[in-house]
Every structure is written in C-alpha cells, then in structure tokens.
Amino acid sequence: MDIFSVEQKERLRREEAAARLHRLADMLARHNDIEFERGGLRFNVRVPDEVNLKIELEVESDERELEIELTW
C-alpha cells in the first residue's frame, strides 16, 4: 500500500519539460530531498546520497517514450 503517490501527465512544449527536469535536477543536486506540491499541500521526500538510475527509451512506429526512474 502506498503511503503517498503522485502522478501527473500533461502535454508541454519541449522547453517547459526541460525546465521542469532542470528544477528537479537542481533539487537533487542541492538538497537531500525533493518537493512536490499538490492541491495546496507541499510534500517533501528524502533522497539518499546514492540512488539507482534507470533510463529507458522506446521507439515504436507511431510513438517514442523516454522514462527516467530513480529508486532507493
């Protein structure tokens, strides 16, 4: 059972998607946690010094998908 789960899907311009990834990367590089805001509530999740990184690229005839996953 999940204690907390956030999933968000939306269509963005490539530059806005990059800006959001930059903000997430900055949080990971500068702090020990990442912050999410949903419905006026703010959630912080602790991230350890070492994480597992998985990058997956799927290329199909009609769609491309890039998944970036951090686990610990």
Backbone as CSV, one residue per row, in Angstrom:
resi,resn,N_x,N_y,N_z,CA_x,CA_y,CA_z,C_x,C_y,C_z
1,MET,0.830,-1.182,0.000,0.000,0.000,0.000,0.874,1.245,0.000
2,ASP,0.599,2.163,-0.899,1.359,3.402,-0.979,0.988,4.325,0.175
3,ILE,2.000,4.942,0.768,1.757,5.982,1.759,1.448,7.284,1.039
4,PHE,2.127,7.475,-0.079,1.981,8.708,-0.845,2.293,8.401,-2.295
5,SER,1.496,8.906,-3.198,1.729,8.678,-4.618,1.274,9.901,-5.408
6,VAL,2.122,10.336,-6.342,1.783,11.467,-7.211,2.067,11.050,-8.636
7,GLU,1.111,11.242,-9.495,1.334,11.005,-10.921,0.700,12.155,-11.675
8,GLN,1.450,12.698,-12.603,0.940,13.823,-13.375,1.317,13.629,-14.832
9,LYS,0.338,13.735,-15.697,0.582,13.671,-17.133,-0.010,14.914,-17.760
10,GLU,0.754,15.569,-18.585,0.262,16.736,-19.305,1.110,16.958,-20.544
11,ARG,0.552,17.665,-21.470,1.268,17.979,-22.704,1.945,19.336,-22.530
12,LEU,3.259,19.379,-22.778,4.059,20.594,-22.612,4.905,20.830,-23.847
13,ARG,5.344,22.059,-23.996,6.368,22.332,-25.005,7.675,21.709,-24.508
14,ARG,8.517,21.319,-25.423,9.786,20.675,-25.074,10.577,21.525,-24.081
15,GLU,10.605,22.844,-24.282,11.375,23.736,-23.407,10.828,23.737,-21.977
16,GLU,9.505,23.687,-21.825,8.913,23.652,-20.488,9.202,22.316,-19.806
17,ALA,9.159,21.233,-20.554,9.509,19.927,-19.987,10.960,19.946,-19.500
18,ALA,11.850,20.530,-20.288,13.262,20.630,-19.900,13.416,21.484,-18.643
19,ALA,12.671,22.576,-18.552,12.751,23.447,-17.374,12.315,22.698,-16.117
20,ARG,11.272,21.890,-16.223,10.815,21.114,-15.061,11.846,20.067,-14.656
21,LEU,12.460,19.423,-15.643,13.513,18.455,-15.333,14.707,19.146,-14.690
22,HIS,15.036,20.357,-15.153,16.128,21.134,-14.539,15.816,21.438,-13.073
23,ARG,14.589,21.849,-12.779,14.217,22.152,-11.390,14.350,20.910,-10.507
24,LEU,13.906,19.776,-11.024,14.037,18.531,-10.268,15.511,18.180,-10.063
25,ALA,16.310,18.311,-11.113,17.745,18.022,-11.012,18.418,18.958,-10.014
26,ASP,18.030,20.233,-10.007,18.595,21.185,-9.047,18.254,20.795,-7.614
27,MET,17.011,20.359,-7.373,16.637,19.912,-6.025,17.494,18.721,-5.604
28,LEU,17.702,17.771,-6.511,18.505,16.590,-6.187,19.960,16.955,-5.926
29,ALA,20.496,17.897,-6.695,21.901,18.262,-6.569,22.181,19.098,-5.317
30,ARG,21.236,19.923,-4.910,21.494,20.886,-3.839,20.938,20.486,-2.477
31,HIS,19.998,19.573,-2.448,19.304,19.254,-1.200,19.245,17.741,-1.010
32,ASN,18.811,17.350,0.153,18.629,15.924,0.436,17.199,15.485,0.209
33,ASP,16.388,16.354,-0.378,15.001,15.990,-0.606,14.466,16.661,-1.867
34,ILE,13.325,16.163,-2.295,12.622,16.773,-3.415,11.243,17.174,-2.910
35,GLU,10.696,18.207,-3.521,9.436,18.759,-3.052,8.378,18.684,-4.143
36,PHE,7.183,18.277,-3.745,6.037,18.239,-4.649,4.920,19.048,-4.018
37,GLU,4.172,19.734,-4.854,3.008,20.465,-4.366,1.779,19.981,-5.117
38,ARG,0.730,19.684,-4.354,-0.495,19.177,-4.964,-1.672,19.655,-4.130
39,GLY,-2.596,20.335,-4.753,-3.801,20.777,-4.055,-3.533,21.677,-2.867
40,GLY,-2.529,22.535,-2.974,-2.197,23.435,-1.879,-1.369,22.802,-0.775
41,LEU,-1.094,21.515,-0.877,-0.264,20.828,0.112,1.124,20.598,-0.459
42,ARG,2.131,20.720,0.392,3.512,20.531,-0.027,4.065,19.275,0.632
43,PHE,4.712,18.439,-0.172,5.272,17.180,0.316,6.770,17.161,0.038
44,ASN,7.554,16.778,1.033,8.996,16.603,0.868,9.332,15.125,0.998
45,VAL,10.192,14.654,0.105,10.631,13.259,0.126,12.149,13.247,0.237
46,ARG,12.658,12.588,1.263,14.102,12.465,1.468,14.713,11.593,0.382
47,VAL,15.869,12.010,-0.126,16.594,11.243,-1.137,17.997,10.978,-0.593
48,PRO,18.417,9.717,-0.529,19.748,9.410,-0.006,20.852,9.846,-0.971
49,ASP,22.087,9.785,-0.501,23.229,10.187,-1.325,23.419,9.287,-2.539
50,GLU,23.026,8.022,-2.442,23.149,7.100,-3.573,21.778,6.595,-3.981
51,VAL,21.524,6.624,-5.286,20.244,6.168,-5.843,20.522,5.267,-7.035
52,ASN,19.524,4.512,-7.444,19.595,3.712,-8.666,18.924,4.508,-9.778
53,LEU,19.592,4.632,-10.907,19.070,5.379,-12.048,18.802,4.420,-13.194
54,LYS,17.598,4.504,-13.745,17.224,3.691,-14.900,16.712,4.641,-15.982
55,ILE,17.272,4.529,-17.168,16.824,5.321,-18.310,16.397,4.349,-19.391
56,GLU,15.179,4.513,-19.867,14.632,3.603,-20.869,14.083,4.416,-22.033
57,LEU,14.476,4.049,-23.234,13.981,4.697,-24.448,13.287,3.648,-25.296
58,GLU,12.036,3.915,-25.652,11.274,3.019,-26.518,10.921,3.771,-27.793
59,VAL,11.249,3.180,-28.926,10.924,3.777,-30.221,10.011,2.811,-30.957
60,GLU,8.795,3.251,-31.192,7.831,2.464,-31.952,7.507,3.228,-33.227
61,SER,6.757,2.619,-34.107,6.473,3.264,-35.390,5.698,4.563,-35.234
62,ASP,4.835,4.652,-34.225,3.999,5.843,-34.087,4.227,6.629,-32.798
63,GLU,5.159,6.177,-31.939,5.331,6.840,-30.648,6.738,6.611,-30.114
64,ARG,7.249,7.606,-29.402,8.534,7.490,-28.706,8.272,7.735,-27.231
65,GLU,9.045,7.054,-26.384,8.861,7.221,-24.945,10.213,7.173,-24.256
66,LEU,10.461,8.154,-23.401,11.668,8.210,-22.589,11.234,8.174,-21.132
67,GLU,11.703,7.178,-20.409,11.391,7.060,-18.986,12.676,7.218,-18.192
68,ILE,12.611,8.046,-17.172,13.735,8.243,-16.259,13.228,7.880,-14.873
69,GLU,13.898,6.931,-14.236,13.416,6.426,-12.946,14.550,6.423,-11.935
70,LEU,14.286,6.990,-10.771,15.210,6.928,-9.646,14.556,6.091,-8.560
71,THR,15.301,5.146,-8.007,14.797,4.349,-6.888,15.868,4.288,-5.813
72,TRP,15.424,4.015,-4.600,16.353,3.827,-3.487,15.700,3.010,-2.412
